[in-house]
Amino acid sequence: YPRRIAVITSPDGAALKDIIAVVGRRWPIAEVIVLPAQVQGAGAEDELCAALASLRRLAVDVAIVGRGGGSKEDLWTFNRERVARAVAASAVPVISAVGHETDVTLCDLVADWRAATPSAAAEAATPDQADVRAALEQLGGRLARGLTTRAQRAGDLLARSQDRLVGRRVEPAQDPRSGLRRGPRRPWRRAAARRAVRSRAGLPLARERRRGAGAHGAVVTPPPPVAPDPQDLAAQLERLEQIVRRLEAPELDLDEALKLFEEGVERLRAARERLAQAELKVKKVLEHLDR
């Protein structure tokens, strides 16, 4: 996912506002770096070439070059050979968005991607945060199911171990209604598994929650959360996918499953918080532009 997007266009044009609005709506985590340049008239060719050359000194993931619509004369700067060669020579992927859909320039032909409009260029450069949120929720569900399955298997193993330690087998009871034989109920299986899961995960048991209030009604506070790993969101999602696949593996023991579950929950929380903070930041920027 892009973290920094360079935009080469006029700082006073409507194209810049459209790009910022689309990036803020689709992927507010990305930082938009504006490289101002004239897009028509005397000096436009030099300023565009200088801005494109400066990309090699910036740590950006993708660049958008373009402007809004206009006449052929207004768009002619993007047909200049120097500008086209600067776009083609860029080490950073360049999206060209010059004019409207019917307008085609040399920059469109040599760029890594041609977008019909500046808004379309911003969409091409960013993922949709709704899709990323849906992927996070799906990973969260798989994370919970993986730990639940692991806890149930641990409970079954505990029950079998108990039978072997006791050294006797309990004969199945007769069901008078159906004539079928059914095994004895063992409610402690799931209860033991739940206690093991909650204990290893640092969660209070039911009895401890009832006793958690002290003489003055103070409640025992849970341990502080693990600090999130300072990685970009793409790496966070990749690590979450690895955690979920590991939890779904049949050979994983309960201790390792609990550790992975705790890490996965913390990474989910950090990713959601980062998206929320980015949305608030973009709203402030858009409000400032509208003034």
Secondary structure, DSSP 8 states (H G I E B T S, - for coil): --SEEEEEE-TTSHHHHHHHHHHHHH-TTSEEEEEE---SSTTHHHHHHHHHHGGGGS--SEEEEEE----HHHHGGGG-HHHHHHHHH-SS-EEEEESSTT---HHHHHSSEE-SSHHHHHHHHS--HHHHHHHHHHHHHHHHHHHHHHHHHHHHHHHHHHHHHHT-----EE-TTT--EE----THHHHHHHHHHHHHTT---HHHHHH-S-TT----------------HHHHHHHHHHHHHHHTSTT--HHHHHHHHHHHHHHHHHHHHHHHHHHHHHHHHHHHHH-
